[in-house]
Structures are given as C-alpha cells and as structure tokens.
Amino acid sequence: MKTKTQFSPKDIEAFKPESKVGLLATVNEAGLPHLTLITTLQANGPKEVIWGQFTEGKSKENVLHNPKTGFLIMTLDKNLWRGKALWRESKKEGPEYIYFNKLPMWRYNSYFGLHTIHYMDLVETTEKTALPVAGIVLSALLTKFAKRGAKSHDDKEVMNPWTVNLLNKLDALKFLAYVAEDGFPVIIPLLQCQAADSKQVVFHPGTYTEELLAIKEGTEVAIMGLTLQMEDVLVRGKFTGFKKHQAVKLGILDIDWVYNSMPPLAGQIYPPTEIKAVEDF
C-alpha cells in the first residue's frame, strides 16, 4: 500500500463534496478504538485535515487526550483514501468556520450549524484507490454461507435485533478499526462482515487480506455499520482469530460493547448504563 505525506490538488478537490463517507478513528482513555462518521472531513491544503462538529460525542473527547487519529474518505464513485493525522486544535471562528457554515447542508439547517472546527496535521495518506467491489461481493457471500457454523450458542443478548439486522445488510457499509503498534488507529473497509448471532461478528478476509491477516489475536477491534438512510451503529470487541467454518476461513469478533453514534443523542447501548433520576434542575 503506497503512502505519501501530502495531499495532491486532485485529492483536495475530491474531498470537497458534502455527499461522501468520512470516518474518523480515535483512541479512548482505555486505549480502545472508536469510529465516528464525519462527512465534513476534508483537506485544508496539502498537509492539513479539517472537520466540523455539530454534536457532542466520544471522538471529540478522545482527541483532547490522545491526538493520534486515523481517517478514511470515500467518494460517491467508490474511490477512497486512508491515512493518519495528529489533532492540533479547534476553533469557533475563522475562515474555515465561515466556509463550512455557508455550505448548503449547514446554512439551511433549521436546527443547528457547525459550532466548532477541528484542525489536524497530516502524517500520511494513501494514494487514491478503488473499492474492490467484486472481491467484497464474493467475500460477503462466503461469509453469509459459513456464518451459521460460527454461532456462539450464548443466549445473552449483546447486539439487539436492530443492530444485528443492520450488520447483516449486504448493501450496508462497514468498516473496522484497531490501534496499531505505533499508537495510531487504522481503518480497514470490511463491507463483507456480518453478525453470526447477537454476540459475534464474522468476516471472510477476501479483500484487504494482508491487512486483515496482520491483526493479532486478542486485539480490540471496533466496527461501524452504516446505511444509505444515514443509520449507523458502532460495536466493539475482541478479535479471537481465524477459524474454518463450512470450509470457509472466517475472522471472528467477540462483541462486548455497543454504541449509538446517531444524533441527537449518542450513547452506550450495551452494557446497559444506569438510569439516574434528575435531582438538580
């Protein structure tokens, strides 16, 4: 995978449209990966990445104590870029703040605009690459065929039926993130992954094979699933390695955490959090 240390003028132009997939991977205080959909993600020159914030969430907290981030941008023509960046600062005014809030999506939004702009220094980025659609389709079919044999046979519900259904949609976009040895989170497209049951997510490593096989057993991994209807969910768990089921090699993730990242109220779904009465108004 070829990388470079700055964006080309064509890269910068490709990132400008609002209709694209932008993902930011961060690391929480426990050293675990977190993924967030941020469609405002774009280049602000050859060596700077910027993005706008309109709601609160974990990623905005994470960058304040650990500036190491990973990013992915995928355009509507299924071309994508992946890279690393160091969060530097945030501002609530300035030319980028004005630029973002004049874009149609935010200028004509009746409820909210972008209140903060975040700035990151580019460390490295890949060249433009095409999403390997044919390989993904084949891997998705193999995963669907073999996943029945990978069920955990555990009755405990970790992912609710809505989450399982979203992850099992063959047309849903899914991405994996984990923290590499250098401390930067890495994002890998994993559209073929599916839920074997309420507790396990499995995938055939037919695309991005070298990167997926390099993930060590026991690594904490996050997976974000999202649909074209702007529904999304984030799950996290331990990678337990590769095993053959129905003669098909499957990677297995033992899920133990589920998070709703959709506005207006992002928050943890599993394990359930304690509901506290409001006593101070």
C-alpha positions in Angstrom: 0.0 0.0 0.0 1.7 3.2 -1.2 1.6 6.2 1.1 2.6 9.8 0.9 2.9 12.8 3.3 0.8 15.3 1.5 -2.4 15.6 -0.5 -2.4 16.4 -4.2 -4.5 19.1 -5.7 -6.8 16.4 -7.1 -7.1 14.8 -3.7 -8.1 18.1 -2.1 -10.7 18.7 -4.8 -12.2 15.2 -4.4 -12.8 15.7 -0.7 -14.9 18.8 -1.0 -18.3 17.4 -1.8 -20.6 17.1 1.2 -22.0 13.8 -0.1 -19.3 11.3 0.8 -18.3 8.9 3.6 -15.8 10.4 6.1 -14.7 8.4 9.0 -12.5 9.4 11.9 -10.9 6.8 14.2 -9.7 7.9 17.6 -8.4 6.2 20.8 -10.2 6.5 24.1 -8.6 6.8 27.5 -8.5 3.0 27.9 -6.6 2.7 24.7 -9.5 1.3 22.7 -10.5 2.3 19.1 -13.5 4.4 18.4 -15.1 5.2 15.0 -17.2 8.2 14.0 -19.0 9.2 10.8 -17.9 12.8 9.9 -18.9 13.8 6.4 -17.3 17.3 6.8 -13.8 15.6 6.8 -11.7 17.2 4.1 -8.2 18.6 3.3 -7.4 22.2 4.0 -4.2 22.3 2.0 -1.7 19.6 1.2 -0.8 18.9 4.8 -3.8 19.7 6.9 -7.1 17.8 7.6 -10.2 19.7 9.0 -13.7 18.7 10.1 -16.7 20.4 11.6 -18.6 19.5 14.8 -22.3 19.9 15.4 -23.0 17.4 18.2 -21.1 16.1 21.2 -19.6 12.6 21.2 -16.7 10.3 22.2 -14.4 11.2 19.3 -14.4 14.9 20.3 -13.4 13.9 23.8 -10.8 11.3 22.7 -8.7 13.7 20.5 -8.3 16.0 23.5 -6.3 13.4 25.5 -4.8 11.5 22.5 -4.2 13.4 19.3 -3.4 10.3 17.2 -6.2 9.7 14.7 -6.9 7.6 11.6 -9.2 8.7 8.8 -11.0 7.4 5.7 -12.7 9.3 2.9 -14.8 7.5 0.3 -16.4 9.4 -2.5 -19.6 8.5 -4.3 -17.6 6.9 -7.2 -16.2 4.4 -4.6 -12.7 5.8 -4.6 -11.1 6.0 -1.1 -8.2 7.4 0.8 -6.9 6.3 4.2 -4.4 7.9 6.5 -3.1 9.1 9.8 -3.2 12.6 11.3 -2.4 14.4 14.6 -5.2 16.5 16.1 -3.8 20.0 16.8 -6.5 22.5 17.8 -10.1 23.5 17.5 -11.7 26.9 16.8 -15.1 28.5 17.0 -14.4 31.2 14.5 -12.2 32.0 11.4 -12.4 31.4 7.7 -12.9 27.6 7.9 -15.8 28.2 10.3 -17.4 30.6 7.9 -16.8 28.3 4.9 -18.4 25.3 6.5 -21.4 27.1 7.8 -22.1 28.6 4.3 -22.3 25.1 2.8 -26.0 24.2 1.9 -26.3 21.4 4.4 -25.4 23.7 7.3 -26.6 27.1 6.0 -30.2 25.9 5.6 -30.3 23.6 8.6 -33.2 24.8 10.7 -31.9 23.2 13.9 -28.1 23.6 14.2 -25.0 24.5 12.4 -21.4 23.6 13.0 -20.2 25.2 16.2 -16.5 24.0 16.2 -13.9 23.3 13.6 -11.1 20.9 14.3 -7.6 21.0 12.7 -5.3 18.1 12.3 -1.7 17.8 10.8 -1.4 15.1 8.2 1.1 12.3 9.0 0.5 10.1 5.9 -2.2 9.2 3.4 -2.6 6.5 0.8 -3.0 7.3 -2.9 -6.5 7.1 -4.3 -7.6 3.5 -4.5 -10.8 2.0 -5.9 -13.1 0.0 -3.5 -12.7 -3.7 -4.6 -16.4 -4.3 -5.2 -16.2 -7.7 -6.9 -14.0 -9.1 -4.1 -16.3 -7.7 -1.4 -19.4 -9.4 -3.0 -17.6 -12.7 -3.1 -16.4 -12.4 0.5 -19.9 -11.3 1.6 -21.5 -14.4 0.0 -18.9 -16.7 1.6 -19.4 -15.1 5.0 -23.2 -15.5 4.7 -22.8 -19.1 3.7 -20.4 -20.0 6.5 -21.5 -17.8 9.4 -24.1 -20.3 10.8 -21.3 -22.5 11.9 -19.7 -19.7 13.8 -22.6 -19.0 16.2 -21.5 -18.6 19.8 -24.5 -20.5 21.2 -24.7 -17.9 24.0 -28.2 -16.8 24.9 -27.0 -13.4 26.2 -28.2 -10.5 24.0 -25.3 -8.2 23.3 -26.4 -6.7 20.0 -30.1 -6.1 19.8 -32.1 -7.3 16.7 -31.9 -3.8 15.1 -28.1 -3.9 15.3 -27.9 -7.5 14.0 -30.1 -6.6 11.1 -28.1 -3.6 10.1 -24.8 -5.5 10.2 -26.4 -8.3 8.1 -27.5 -6.0 5.3 -25.4 -6.8 2.3 -25.7 -3.2 1.0 -24.6 -1.6 4.3 -21.2 0.0 4.5 -19.0 -1.5 7.3 -15.5 -0.5 8.5 -13.1 -2.0 11.0 -10.7 0.0 13.2 -8.0 -1.1 15.6 -5.0 0.6 17.3 -1.7 -0.3 15.6 1.6 -0.7 17.3 2.6 2.9 16.6 -0.5 4.1 18.6 -2.4 5.3 15.5 -5.8 3.8 14.8 -6.1 2.1 11.4 -9.3 1.9 9.4 -10.0 -1.1 7.0 -13.1 -1.4 4.8 -14.9 -4.5 5.9 -18.2 -4.5 4.0 -18.4 -8.3 3.9 -18.6 -8.7 7.7 -21.9 -9.9 9.2 -23.4 -10.9 12.6 -23.3 -14.6 13.2 -25.6 -14.0 16.2 -26.1 -11.4 18.9 -22.6 -11.8 20.3 -20.3 -12.4 17.3 -19.4 -10.7 14.1 -17.6 -12.7 11.4 -15.9 -12.0 8.0 -14.1 -13.7 5.2 -10.8 -12.0 4.5 -11.1 -12.0 0.8 -10.3 -8.2 0.4 -7.7 -6.2 2.2 -6.4 -9.7 3.0 -2.9 -8.8 4.0 -4.0 -6.1 6.4 -6.7 -8.3 8.0 -4.4 -11.3 8.5 -1.9 -9.0 10.2 -4.4 -8.2 13.1 -3.2 -10.2 16.1 -5.5 -12.5 18.1 -6.7 -10.7 21.2 -6.7 -7.2 19.6 -9.6 -4.9 20.5 -11.5 -4.0 17.3 -14.3 -1.6 16.5 -16.7 -2.0 13.6 -19.0 0.7 12.3 -22.0 -0.2 10.2 -24.0 2.4 8.3 -26.7 2.6 5.6 -27.6 5.0 2.9 -30.6 6.0 5.1 -28.0 7.5 7.5 -28.5 4.8 10.1 -25.4 3.7 11.9 -24.1 1.8 14.9 -20.7 1.1 16.4 -19.7 -2.2 18.1 -16.5 -3.2 19.7 -15.0 -6.5 20.9 -12.0 -8.8 20.9 -10.7 -10.4 17.7 -10.4 -14.1 18.5 -8.6 -15.1 15.3 -9.4 -17.0 12.2 -11.2 -20.4 12.1 -12.7 -22.5 9.3 -16.5 -23.0 9.3 -18.1 -24.9 6.4 -14.6 -25.0 4.8 -14.6 -21.2 4.7 -12.0 -19.1 6.6 -13.7 -16.6 8.9 -12.3 -13.9 11.2 -14.3 -13.8 14.5 -15.0 -10.8 16.7 -16.5 -11.4 20.2 -18.6 -8.3 20.7 -18.9 -6.8 24.2 -19.8 -3.2 23.7 -22.4 -1.4 21.5 -22.7 2.3 20.9 -25.4 4.5 19.2 -23.5 7.2 17.4 -26.5 8.8 15.7 -27.6 12.3 16.7 -29.2 13.9 18.5 -28.1 11.7 21.5 -25.1 9.5 21.1 -24.5 7.0 23.9 -23.7 3.5 25.1 -26.3 0.8 24.5 -24.5 -2.3 25.8 -23.6 -2.9 28.6 -26.7 -1.1 29.8 -25.9 2.1 31.7 -27.6 3.0 34.9 -30.5 5.4 34.6 -30.3 8.1 37.2 -33.0 10.4 38.3 -32.6 14.1 37.7 -32.5 15.8 41.1 -30.9 19.2 40.3 -32.8 21.3 37.8 
